[in-house]
Amino acid sequence: MERFDVAIVGGGPAGAAAAHAAASAGASAVAFEKGVPRSDRPDRLGPDSTDAAGILDYWVDIMGIHPDEMPEEVVLGELDRAEFIGPSESLTLRSTGIESSYDNFGFCMHRARFDDFLRDRAEEAGAEYRAGVSVRDVETDRAGDGPRHRLELAGGEEIGAAFLILADGPQRQVTNRVIDEYLPFDVTERLSTRKTNHIAYQEHRRLPEEVFEEVAGAIKFWWGHMPGHTAYPWIFPNDGNVARIGLTMPIGLDIEEIENREAYPLLQPGDERIPQGSEYIRRLLEHEYGDEYDIEADFPLVEDRGKSDGTETYAISSTQPIDSPTGAGIAVVGGAMGATSAFHEGGDHTAVRTGAIAGELAASGDLSPYNERWKDAIGDEVLRNVAMADIVHDYEPDDWDWAFSTARKLLENSEGYGLFDTSNLKAGFGAARLVTTYKRTKFSFRNGKYVQITESDYAL
């Protein structure tokens, strides 16, 4: 049996960051990644956790990796704004309002190349990264007669490790089985993937020159255009007039439960079920550009990008985070712990940070500070986004229009998230209501109350 100080299940941003941190601190570390083939990664297997891949300015500091450290081909373009578009009202942010060491609003990146960069970085530090290898099962020895954790691989081999880091993403195929052993309730009661995850779909399309010039530098989100909690389409500009056009929505949404269907611009009277992702994107492009362009001819798929033929489908963790059973020598990181934002569902920055913390502590021989350390590192980010997700949970199209109109008035005296700290009497009663609701909701989740499985829930 091979033995390592640290074994990591999953080789996405969280797992690769954990492997890098552990190896950099002198520990023997191995990351197992089952891997998927991709059109944009033809010569190498890697993780299946692709997303829209935009990084905001202050996320750089949370992540702890500046783009100057990345290979040139990772960053596809700089961002100078975010546009939030409701059915009738819109809002443009040119600053996040949060101090950052990064000079621009943010950047878009090639996610598969970013994954490769993190893998190479971990291997250069001395970690092993085994792609195309699945972990079938994990056993923990509480008697102390052998390696604390025994991993059974799909090929039948066994790996022993003193510490286990679970970084298998929002599907939690290994994580749920492992932590269920330590919980007095069925873990799927809290972490059912159909309840806690969203499904995302995106296409890589080449835009007409005039359209690309319009969207260049912006990440665009359409809120209130499709039903579902934090369901929205987006456009992220990349390079060469190519953009990622995608959407996220809850899994298993029933159209019969949707009231005011006619208020959603991307639903149609004849819909008998929620449209598929590709249909939603076609409707979005028709809605925005159909008067001037032939969508299929003028916005062609770029088939050598994405997972397959210019498209990709993947799960996103859309939930509140969990603590880890550190007393058992186990840390859960990234999407597997629900560190992905519950509101906008971005998660590369929090994945890298939580993975790095777990890897560092595992190498030191003591994971016990992990739950406190991750809250210190990303707690403010989690709190902001859990509060926002809670506030907009039941928003309908008119609510989004009201929120954007109100926020525009508040932005006259502030920037980005700072609009919630302002007290602009000229903005009127609606502004006071928006600010007060946000502050009260944040207060209700204070002191880590956003955690849905706490360290004290585990029986160790």
Secondary structure, DSSP 8 states (H G I E B T S, - for coil): -EEEEEEEE--SHHHHHHHHHHHHTT--EEEEE--EEETTEEEEEE-S-----EEEHHHHHHHT--GGGS-TTTEEEEE-EEEEE-SS-EEEES--SS--SSSSSEEEE-HHHHHHHHHHHHHHTT-EEEET--EEEEEE-SS-SS-SEEEEETTS-EEEEEEEEE---TT-TTHHHHHHTT-SS-THHHH-HHHHEEEEEEEEEE--HHHHHHHTTEEEEETTSS-STT-EEEEEE-STTEEEEEEEEETT--GGG-S-GGG-TT--TT-SS---HHHHHHHHHHHHHTTT--HHHHS-B-TTSTTBTTEEEEEEE-S--B---GGGTEEE-GGGGT-S-SSS---HHHHHHHHHHHHHHHHHT--TTHHHHHHHHHHHHHHHHHHHHHHTTT--HHHHHHHHHHHHHHGGG--GGGGGT---GGG-HHHHHHHHHHHHHHHHTTTTTT-SB-GGG---
